Amino acid sequence: MPHLLNDLGNPPIYGTRLTVGMIAHKLKEHRLLDKAILNTIKAGEAFSVGEHFTVEPFHIAHSIPDAVGFAITTPAGVVVYLTDWKLDYTPVDGRPTDLVKIADIGTRKPLLLLTDCVRVESKGYTPSETSVGEAFDTIFAVAPGRIIVATFASNISRVQQVIDSAEAYGRKVLLLGRSMENNSRIAFELGYLRASEGTIIRPHEMAAYPDDQIAIVCTGSQGEPMAALNRMANRDYPHVKVKEGDTVVVSATPIPGNEVSVSKVINNLFRLGADVIYGAGANVHVSGHAAQEELKMVLALLRPEYVVPFHGDYRHMMLYRRLAIGMGSYFSDENVIIPEDGAIMEFSRGYGKVTGKAPVGYIYVDGTTVGDVGNVVVRDRQMLAKDGMLMVVVSIG
């Protein structure tokens, strides 16, 4: 966000309370908060952007509270944008996806739907977040020592479930990892997380309690090198040394490409004597994304003229197209457009195509500089980190 603001000439920012809270923290770190134009929006309250666009936010269920989709009224028609979502009827925050609003938008014959499709390979419906709470209760009831739960720092609902289980079984809770601490602090301040007084403790207070009264929520569920769980697995974390009797819960599914890193962390935790609970069979994680029947339900309610799947690999988008076409006469190949990164698309009634491509790729942040380092420099640094460097000095008389 700090880099985008500078590149785009400091445009206004719109977000729900939790989103704005997180953005404000990030901008404050970069000393940009004073000049930022922050606008807090609410689900159910429309707002205008410029002269020609009306935006209607509506609530969608995800693992982070305050997530919204958008119905954007444009001169060409209504565009519906659904970011990460699922049809969870019993979410942790008590606010399910607003199907009534989605059905209402469908009566307005939307021109375009842009939707998350990353879980299109899964049949049926994505389980509710409450099922994870039941699994946590079972673990907390029998774990003999400390319980360490690794999850995404943005998964505020999962953090709340750990706190609830910890309080039910008389455990204190530590929040470890920079992003976990920051996000949780903001969520507590804004009322999206709740805990009884004395439940949350600091690392230096942990020694005052026996192991069976400690629960830890930390980052590192994707095997990130500098995250708390990875450092614990490598015996490189100052506050927690994993030992026999600890129970480690990996409450996440590896993102494609992270499988090797996650497996390495799990193996190292087992070597240290911990009992590691992970994987689909353990029921300690449910996806925040819609499965096939949910995707089809929203397509049937909206019946947009065009559909653009995103937030998935190319295979996910192609499978989504197949799913949409399989619904009968609603959609055809021409109505479901598959974009590549950087695709520029144009739409109007009876017209929808990819018309160009914008330059895209990694932009590296190197200390205080942005974009000055390219792929070649990064490759050379990786080689130096792995193989080292030999310098030969020859004196010629």
Secondary structure, DSSP 8 states (H G I E B T S, - for coil): -HHHHHHHTS--EEE-HHHHHHHHHHHHHTT-GGG--EEE--TT--EEETTTEEEEEEE-B-SSTT-EEEEEEETTEEEEEE-S-B--SS-TTS----HHHHHHHHTT--SEEEEE-TTTTS-S----THHHHHHHHHHHHH--S-EEEE--TT-HHHHHHHHHHHHHTT-EEEEESHHHHHHHHHHHHHTSS---TTSB--GGGGGGS-GGGEEEEES-TT--TTSHHHHHHTT--SS----TT-EEEE-S---TT-HHHHHHHHHHHHHTT-EEE-SGGGT----SS--HHHHHHHHHHH--SEEEEESS-HHHHHHHHHHHHTTSTT--GGGB----TTEEEEEETTEEEEEEE-------EETTEES---HHHHHHHHHHHHH----------
